């Protein structure tokens, strides 16, 4: 049923585009990186070929060739990544599929999985990246990102549930305050006897909600379980991957899949990307964020920050002059990320927080890499 809804929405979207631009039947172009897959480029190309059968133009970045797919020769993952960025910047690609992407803080991905018990789609908000270093604030913003993504993918009024995690109840309070103030959010109801908008593991399996709000680390695990449980974890067989990066700093549609994603997931991820490109994800997200702000989002989040800061006063630390940061330090807990950056600032070393393919990172200049690593080890932020 969800796929039928998306197909119908896609048809109307194409008609609307045609009336607006005079270009009926314009095909979406999606760039896909092949090198780096643990299952080989042939596996990625098989997913690309499948996507072309659904009216999508695929630009394959790698060394494989196949009928109906345009291959742009790239010998390695780095070359493919650079080409992908150029295609997105020039508008030659409407969206892209990659196996990792260094999203800035403030951007996280909304994955699309399939509930094993019902076959329904679930939008997992979020699955990788860091929307905010404050857990509760991140979950509130993740809800907005999930709603926007589901709407761009064709669901007019997605239901929203929050997984029962640390911080969920505080996030629920803020979201309900937004609803009271006029933000159009429709809460889901748990299938368990006590009901409510806080979801249990059972609700994941049966898709009691369209959008499931969680932190990105938990979302990453949930998506991996739903994608690869049939193969014992070595091969992702179902779903559409980890989804697009969503946030104010989002500059284009970049979708993430795993290096263990099988060709069915690759093909579904390409279709997901094309659907979101047609559905104007970036515009829909901005509209949702504007509605939430009109309902008091910024005030509610500021009140939470003030309440948190009143519990533990922290010395104001000013960032030193900015530098070009090309190196990264890994192994820092996401909840400690900003504290690690502030420690380096206090030592007059410029640093930025970010998210790499393996988790949170501190970005640093080459000249300061060694010294910064020592400081963070001595500060207890990273291990030896």
C-alpha positions in Angstrom: 0.0 0.0 0.0 2.8 2.4 0.9 4.5 1.8 -2.5 1.2 2.4 -4.3 0.8 5.7 -2.4 4.3 6.7 -3.5 3.8 5.7 -7.1 0.6 7.7 -7.2 2.3 10.6 -5.5 5.1 10.4 -8.0 2.7 10.5 -11.0 1.1 13.7 -9.7 4.5 15.2 -8.9 5.6 14.6 -12.5 2.4 16.2 -13.8 2.9 19.2 -11.5 6.5 19.5 -12.7 5.4 19.3 -16.3 2.8 22.0 -15.8 5.3 24.2 -14.1 8.3 23.6 -16.4 6.7 22.4 -19.6 9.0 19.3 -19.5 6.7 16.3 -19.1 8.3 12.9 -18.2 11.6 14.3 -17.2 13.7 11.4 -15.8 15.6 11.8 -12.5 19.4 11.2 -12.6 21.0 9.4 -9.7 24.8 9.0 -9.3 25.9 5.8 -7.6 29.4 5.1 -6.2 30.5 1.5 -6.9 34.1 1.1 -5.5 34.2 0.3 -1.8 31.4 -2.3 -1.7 32.4 -5.4 0.3 30.2 -7.3 -2.2 32.0 -6.0 -5.3 31.1 -3.6 -8.1 29.0 -6.2 -9.9 26.6 -6.3 -7.0 26.3 -2.5 -7.0 25.8 -2.5 -10.8 23.0 -5.1 -10.5 21.1 -2.7 -8.3 21.7 0.1 -10.8 20.3 -2.0 -13.7 17.2 -2.8 -11.6 16.6 0.9 -10.9 16.7 1.8 -14.6 13.7 -0.5 -15.2 11.7 2.0 -13.1 12.5 5.0 -15.3 15.5 6.3 -13.5 18.7 7.4 -15.2 21.7 6.0 -13.3 25.2 7.4 -13.5 27.5 4.7 -12.3 30.8 5.9 -10.8 33.3 3.0 -11.1 34.6 0.5 -13.6 31.6 -1.8 -14.3 29.6 -1.5 -17.5 26.0 -2.5 -18.2 23.3 -1.8 -20.8 21.1 1.1 -19.9 23.5 2.5 -17.3 25.9 5.4 -18.0 29.3 4.6 -16.5 31.8 7.3 -15.6 35.2 5.7 -15.1 36.5 6.0 -11.6 39.3 3.8 -10.5 38.9 4.2 -6.7 36.4 5.4 -4.1 38.1 8.7 -3.7 37.9 9.5 -7.4 34.2 8.4 -7.4 33.5 10.6 -4.4 35.0 13.7 -6.0 33.1 13.0 -9.2 29.9 12.6 -7.3 30.3 16.0 -5.6 30.9 17.6 -9.0 27.8 16.0 -10.5 25.6 17.2 -7.7 27.1 20.7 -7.7 26.6 21.1 -11.5 23.1 19.7 -11.4 24.0 16.8 -13.7 22.8 14.5 -10.9 19.6 15.1 -8.9 20.7 12.8 -6.1 23.6 10.5 -5.2 24.2 7.2 -3.5 27.4 6.7 -1.4 28.7 4.2 1.2 29.9 7.0 3.5 29.7 10.8 3.6 31.1 13.3 6.2 27.9 15.0 7.1 28.3 18.1 9.3 26.8 18.3 12.8 23.2 19.2 12.2 22.6 16.7 9.4 21.5 13.1 9.9 20.0 10.4 7.6 16.5 9.1 7.5 16.5 5.5 6.5 13.6 3.5 5.0 13.2 -0.1 6.2 10.5 -2.8 5.9 8.7 -4.1 9.0 9.0 -7.9 8.9 5.6 -8.6 10.4 3.5 -6.5 8.0 5.7 -5.5 5.0 5.0 -1.8 5.7 7.7 0.8 5.3 9.2 2.5 8.3 11.1 5.8 8.2 13.9 5.6 10.8 14.8 9.1 12.0 17.7 8.9 12.1 20.3 6.2 11.1 23.7 8.0 10.9 25.0 11.5 11.5 24.5 13.8 14.4 21.6 16.2 14.3 22.6 17.8 17.7 25.1 16.9 20.4 22.2 17.2 22.9 20.4 13.9 22.8 16.9 15.3 23.5 17.3 18.2 21.0 18.5 15.7 18.4 15.5 13.5 18.8 13.1 16.5 18.4 14.9 17.6 15.3 15.0 14.0 14.0 11.2 13.9 14.2 10.9 16.9 12.0 13.4 15.4 9.5 11.5 12.1 9.5 8.2 13.8 8.8 9.7 15.9 6.0 11.3 12.9 4.4 8.2 10.7 4.6 6.1 13.6 3.1 8.6 14.1 0.2 8.4 10.4 -0.4 4.7 10.6 -0.9 3.0 10.1 2.6 0.8 13.1 3.1 0.2 12.7 6.9 2.8 10.3 8.4 2.3 9.1 11.9 5.1 9.6 14.4 6.3 7.3 17.2 9.4 7.5 19.4 11.4 4.5 20.4 11.6 3.9 24.2 15.2 5.3 24.8 16.9 7.6 27.2 15.6 11.1 26.5 12.5 10.0 24.6 10.1 11.2 27.3 11.7 14.7 27.3 11.6 14.8 23.5 7.9 13.7 23.6 7.1 16.7 25.9 8.6 19.1 23.4 6.9 17.5 20.4 3.6 17.6 22.2 4.1 21.2 23.1 4.7 21.9 19.4 1.5 20.1 18.5 -0.4 22.2 21.1 1.1 25.4 19.5 -0.1 24.4 16.1 2.6 22.2 14.5 0.7 19.5 12.5 2.2 16.3 13.9 0.1 13.1 14.1 1.3 10.8 16.8 1.2 7.0 16.3 -0.2 4.7 18.9 1.8 1.7 20.2 0.3 -1.7 19.5 1.0 -2.7 23.1 -1.9 -2.6 25.6 -0.7 0.7 27.2 -0.7 2.5 23.9 0.9 6.0 23.7 3.4 7.4 21.2 6.4 5.8 22.8 7.2 2.7 20.8 8.5 -0.7 21.9 10.5 -3.3 19.9 7.2 -5.0 18.9 6.1 -1.8 17.2 9.3 -1.8 15.0 8.4 -5.3 13.8 4.8 -4.5 13.0 5.3 -0.8 11.9 2.9 0.7 14.3 4.2 4.1 13.1 5.3 5.5 9.8 8.2 7.6 11.3 10.1 6.1 14.1 12.2 8.7 16.1 15.4 7.5 17.7 19.0 8.6 18.1 21.2 7.9 15.1 23.4 5.2 16.8 20.4 3.2 17.8 18.8 3.9 14.4 21.9 2.5 12.7 21.7 -0.8 14.6 17.9 -1.1 14.0 18.3 -0.6 10.3 21.1 -3.1 10.1 19.0 -5.7 11.9 16.0 -5.1 9.6 18.1 -5.1 6.5 20.3 -8.1 7.1 18.5 -10.4 9.5 17.7 -12.9 6.7 21.4 -13.4 5.8 22.9 -13.5 9.2 24.3 -10.0 8.8 26.7 -10.6 5.9 24.4 -9.2 3.2 21.6 -6.6 3.4 18.7 -7.9 1.5 15.7 -5.6 2.2 14.9 -2.0 2.7 16.3 1.1 1.0 19.4 1.9 3.0 20.3 4.6 5.5 18.6 7.3 3.6 19.4 11.0 2.8 21.2 13.4 5.0 18.5 15.9 6.2 19.2 19.2 8.0 19.6 22.9 7.5 23.2 22.4 6.2 22.0 19.9 3.6 23.2 21.0 0.2 21.8 18.2 -1.9 20.4 14.7 -1.7 23.1 12.3 -0.7 21.9 8.8 0.2 23.9 6.4 2.3 24.0 2.6 1.8 26.2 0.1 3.6 29.3 -1.6 2.2 27.3 -4.8 2.9 24.2 -3.7 1.0 23.1 -6.2 -1.6 21.8 -5.3 -5.0 18.1 -5.3 -3.9 18.9 -2.6 -1.3 21.0 -0.7 -3.8 18.1 -0.7 -6.3 15.6 0.4 -3.7 18.0 3.1 -2.4 18.2 4.6 -6.0 14.4 4.5 -6.2 14.1 6.2 -2.8 16.6 8.9 -3.9 14.6 9.5 -7.1 11.4 9.8 -5.2 12.8 12.3 -2.8 14.3 14.3 -5.7 10.9 14.5 -7.3 9.3 15.3 -4.0 11.7 18.2 -3.4 13.0 17.0 -0.1 15.0 20.1 0.7 12.0 22.4 0.2 9.7 20.2 2.2 12.1 20.1 5.1 12.4 23.8 5.1 8.6 24.1 5.2 8.4 21.7 8.1 11.1 23.5 10.0 9.4 26.8 9.4 6.1 25.4 10.8 7.8 24.0 13.8 9.5 27.3 14.5 6.3 29.1 14.2 5.0 26.8 16.9 7.9 27.7 19.2 10.6 25.2 18.4 13.5 27.6 19.0 12.1 28.8 22.3 11.4 25.3 23.5 14.9 24.1 22.6 16.5 27.2 24.2 14.5 26.6 27.4 15.9 23.1 27.5 19.5 24.3 26.9 19.1 26.9 29.7 17.7 24.2 32.1 20.7 22.0 31.2 23.2 24.7 31.7 21.8 25.7 35.0 22.6 22.2 36.3 26.3 22.6 35.4 27.8 26.0 34.7 30.4 25.8 32.0 33.1 28.4 31.3 32.5 30.2 28.0 35.3 29.2 25.6 35.9 31.2 22.4 37.1 29.4 19.3 40.6 30.4 18.1 41.0 31.8 14.5 39.8 29.2 12.0 42.1 27.0 9.9 41.7 24.5 7.1 40.9 21.2 8.7 41.8 18.2 6.6 42.6 15.6 9.3 40.3 13.8 11.7 40.5 12.2 15.1 38.1 9.3 15.7 36.9 7.3 18.7 35.1 10.1 20.6 31.6 9.5 22.1 29.0 11.6 20.4 27.9 13.0 23.7 31.4 14.2 24.4 32.1 15.6 21.0 31.6 19.3 21.7 33.5 19.1 25.0 36.4 17.6 23.1 36.3 20.5 20.7 36.1 23.0 23.5 39.1 21.4 25.2 41.2 22.0 22.1 39.9 25.5 21.8 41.0 26.2 25.4 44.5 25.1 24.3 44.4 27.6 21.3 44.0 24.8 18.8 41.2 25.3 16.2 39.0 22.2 15.7 35.5 21.4 14.4 33.1 18.6 15.2 31.8 16.3 12.4 30.6 12.8 11.5 32.7 10.3 9.6 31.8 7.0 8.1 32.7 5.2 11.4 31.2 7.7 13.8 31.9 11.1 15.5 35.1 12.9 14.6 37.1 16.0 15.5 38.4 17.7 12.5 41.8 19.3 12.8 44.6 20.7 10.7 47.6 18.5 9.6 50.0 20.7 11.6 48.0 20.3 14.9 47.0 16.6 14.5 49.7 15.1 16.7 49.4 17.6 19.5 45.6 17.5 19.4 45.6 13.7 19.6 47.8 13.8 22.7 45.5 16.4 24.4 42.4 14.4 23.7 44.0 11.2 25.0 45.2 13.0 28.2 41.7 14.5 28.5 40.1 11.0 28.4 38.2 11.6 25.1 40.0 9.0 23.1 41.9 5.8 24.0 45.5 5.0 23.3 
